[in-house]
Amino acid sequence: MTPSASVPALFEHQREALREQMEQLQRTMDVLDYKCWYYETAREAGSVGACSSWTPRRSRSASAACAASCAARPAQTEAARKPKEKLHEFHLQNWKGTLLCLVIALPCWWLGKRFPIVGGPVFAIVSGMIVTLFIRDRSTLQSGITFVSKRCCSTP
């Protein structure tokens, strides 16, 4: 096979790959157009419930694609509809561990200011180790402790 004979085949292969990418991008654009229409319509109507039976004027294929992709995530849609309930559930689940971390952190912060050579984090680690010795059931505290350690104590 000569080098000149394989060049057109290479270009054809690249052209086909590019067409597939363009089709995928068009499907993505259709879904984004549908979502923009959906949220604009919901904002004008004052409720997302107003959009449930409508189809967008821009692209009907996007409606089907978005409906198919959103059908796999009903819990996410439900959670978006009820942010107060989600926040309330979060507080009920995490308040004990968060309060424990706060009770440990405040005195340790104060001690860290009084004894800067040792520092507040060292006092907090030692205090946490001591408190852990007296807690038998950590299951109710674990989610709050995890939240504080990942969201509040980590550096951005």
C-alpha positions as a printed Julia matrix, in Angstrom:
156×3 Matrix{Float64}:
   0.0    0.0    0.0
   1.42   3.38  -0.91
   1.37   6.32   1.48
  -0.85   8.33  -0.87
  -3.55   5.59  -0.86
  -3.91   5.63   2.96
  -4.22   9.41   3.24
  -7.8    9.61   1.82
  -8.88   6.77   4.12
  -7.4    8.63   7.08
  -9.31  11.77   6.1
 -12.55   9.83   5.66
 -12.11   8.22   9.07
 -11.46  11.63  10.65
 -14.48  13.1    8.84
 -16.74  10.33  10.2
 -15.42  10.83  13.74
 -16.07  14.55  13.43
 -19.64  13.95  12.22
 -20.32  11.74  15.25
 -18.98  14.44  17.56
 -21.15  17.06  15.85
 -24.25  14.86  16.28
 -23.47  14.42  19.98
 -22.97  18.18  20.37
 -26.28  18.82  18.61
 -28.07  16.45  20.98
 -26.47  18.26  23.92
 -27.53  21.61  22.46
 -31.11  20.33  22.06
 -31.22  19.3   25.71
 -29.82  22.67  26.8
 -32.37  24.5   24.63
 -35.12  22.47  26.24
 -33.86  23.19  29.75
 -33.63  26.91  29.01
 -37.17  26.87  27.66
 -38.38  24.86  30.65
 -36.93  27.22  33.26
 -38.01  30.36  31.4
 -41.55  29.0   31.14
 -41.58  27.89  34.77
 -40.33  31.29  35.92
 -43.03  33.08  33.9
 -45.74  30.71  35.19
 -44.44  30.82  38.76
 -44.28  27.05  39.08
 -42.49  24.08  37.5
 -45.78  22.21  37.59
 -47.02  24.4   34.74
 -44.47  22.82  32.36
 -45.31  19.18  33.0
 -47.75  18.77  30.12
 -46.22  21.24  27.65
 -43.7   20.62  24.93
 -41.25  23.29  23.84
 -41.66  25.11  20.55
 -37.93  25.06  19.83
 -37.2   21.35  19.64
 -39.5   18.4   20.22
 -36.61  15.94  20.04
 -34.97  17.76  22.93
 -38.12  17.25  24.96
 -37.9   13.49  24.53
 -34.15  13.46  25.2
 -34.5   15.53  28.34
 -37.48  13.54  29.58
 -35.48  10.34  29.15
 -32.45  11.73  30.96
 -34.51  13.25  33.77
 -36.61  10.12  34.3
 -33.57   8.39  35.75
 -33.28  11.07  38.47
 -36.7   11.56  40.09
 -35.21  11.99  43.56
 -33.06  14.89  42.42
 -36.09  16.65  40.94
 -38.08  16.0   44.1
 -35.26  17.38  46.24
 -35.08  20.51  44.08
 -38.8   21.1   44.64
 -38.53  20.95  48.41
 -35.33  22.7   49.54
 -36.73  23.49  52.99
 -37.48  19.83  53.64
 -34.02  18.86  52.43
 -32.42  21.45  54.71
 -34.55  20.3   57.63
 -33.5   16.68  57.04
 -29.86  17.79  56.88
 -30.17  19.55  60.25
 -31.9   16.58  61.87
 -29.18  14.23  60.64
 -26.12  16.36  61.44
 -26.89  18.55  64.43
 -25.46  16.27  67.12
 -22.06  15.8   65.49
 -21.85  19.46  64.5
 -22.66  20.55  68.05
 -20.03  18.2   69.47
 -17.41  19.65  67.12
 -18.39  23.17  68.15
 -18.21  22.29  71.86
 -14.7   20.93  71.3
 -13.58  23.7   68.95
 -14.46  26.79  70.98
 -12.41  25.98  74.1
  -9.56  24.72  71.93
  -9.57  27.93  69.95
  -9.43  29.93  73.19
  -6.6   27.74  74.54
  -4.77  28.16  71.23
  -4.93  31.93  71.69
  -3.65  31.62  75.26
  -0.86  29.18  74.37
   0.13  29.93  70.77
   3.15  27.65  70.89
   0.88  24.61  71.23
  -1.95  26.0   69.07
  -5.68  25.36  68.85
  -5.49  22.43  66.41
  -3.29  20.44  68.78
  -5.69  21.08  71.65
  -8.59  20.04  69.4
  -6.92  16.77  68.38
  -6.15  15.85  71.97
  -9.64  16.88  73.13
 -11.23  14.84  70.34
  -9.23  11.8   71.36
 -10.32  12.21  74.97
 -13.99  12.76  74.12
 -13.94   9.69  71.84
 -13.02   7.52  74.82
 -16.31   8.41  76.54
 -18.68   8.07  73.58
 -20.0    4.55  73.09
 -22.38   4.96  70.14
 -20.87   7.23  67.49
 -23.42   6.44  64.77
 -25.63   9.44  65.58
 -22.63  11.78  65.64
 -20.7   10.5   62.63
 -22.53  12.34  59.84
 -22.16  15.72  61.61
 -18.49  15.1   62.38
 -17.88  14.12  58.76
 -19.66  17.25  57.56
 -17.59  19.53  59.81
 -14.31  17.82  58.95
 -14.89  17.96  55.18
 -16.75  21.26  54.78
 -15.52  23.45  57.63
 -12.01  22.24  58.41
 -10.64  21.67  54.93
  -8.76  24.38  53.11
 -10.21  25.51  49.77
